[in-house]
Amino acid sequence: MKKYPLGEFEEIVLLTVGVLFNEAYGVAIKQEIETRLNRKVSVGALQSALRRMETKGYLASRHGETTNARGGKRKRYFNITAYGKKALLHAKAVRADLWKDIPNIALDFNI
C-alpha cells in the first residue's frame, strides 16, 4: 500500500483547497477546477472526493454561518491538514523524481 494514497483527482482537489484557502467550499472548488483545468467536474465526484479525503485525514471541514441566500443552509469549508500537506509533498516529490530521471532523448521527438 502506498504511503499516502492519493489519486490524480484527489490531488487536484487538495491543491485547489489550498489555492482557495479559507474560501474552499464545494461550489468554489468546482468552479476553480473547471476554470483552471478546463475540465468539467460533477458535484457527486467532488463531494465523494472531499468526504474520502476527510476520512483519510487529508482535509478538515467546518461549517460557515447561515445565510438567507442559501435558504438558511451553511456552507461547508475545507482546509488541508498537516497529514494532507505531507501527502501533497510526497506526491510532488515522486513526480519531481520521475521528471528528473527521464533521459533527455526520451522527450526528443526529432529522432
N, C-alpha and C positions, 0 to 999 in steps of 0.2 A: 504494500500500500504506500502511496506517495506520502511524503512528509506533510505537505499542505495541499490536499486535493482541491484543485481549482480549475474548473473548465474555462474555455475561452469566453463564453457569455458571462459567466460569473466574474471573471477578471475585468471585463468591460464594465459591468455594473459596479463592481467595487471601486474601480478607478473613477467612475462617474460620480459615485457618492463622495469621493474625496474632492473632486473638482467642485461640486456643489456645496461642500462642507455643511454648514448649518441649515441649508435650504434644500437638502436632499430628501424629497418625498416622492411618492410614486409617479405622479404626472410630470414633475420636473425632471426626474431621472429619465423617464421615457422620452420626453422631448429632447433632452440633451443628447442622448444616444442617437436618436433619429437624425438630429441636426449634424452632429459631428461625424457620424459614420455613414450618413445617407442610407440608413438601414431601418426598415420597419420593425417595430418591437410590439409584440402582443402584450396586453395588460396581464393576461394569465401567465405567460412565460416570465415576465418581470416579477410579478408577485411571488411565483414559485421560487425563483432565484433568490429573492430577498428573504423569504422565510427559511430557505435551505441554508443560506449563509448566516442567518441569525442563529439557527440551530447549531451550525458548525462553530460559532463563536467569532466569526469574522466581522459581524455587524452587531450593533446595538440599536434599539429604537426607543423613541419617546413620542408621546402624543403632544400636539400643539393645542392651542386654545380653540374653543368652539367659535364658529363664525356663522353669521346669518346667510352668507353667500353659499355655504355648503349645507344649508338646512340643519345647522347645529352639529354636524359631524366634524370631528377633529382630524387634522392631517397627522399622519404617522411619519416622523422624521427619522432618518437613519444616519449613523456615524460609523466610521471604521474603528474597530477595536485594536488594541495592541497586537492581538493574535492575527487580525486581518492585515495589519501592516506587515507582519512577518511573512504572511502568505504572499502578499504583493511583492515584497522584496525578494523572496525566494523565486517567484515566477520571473521577475526582472533579471535576476542573476542567471537563471537557467537559459533564458533567451539570449542574454549577452554572451554567455559561454558558447552557445551554438553559433551565433553570428561570428564570433571571434575565430572559431575553428573551421569555418568554411574557407577552403582554399580559393584564392582569387580566380583561378582558372575555372572553378565550378560555376562562377557567375559571368564568365566571359563568353558571350554568345557570338563572337566574331570568329569562332573556330570552325 
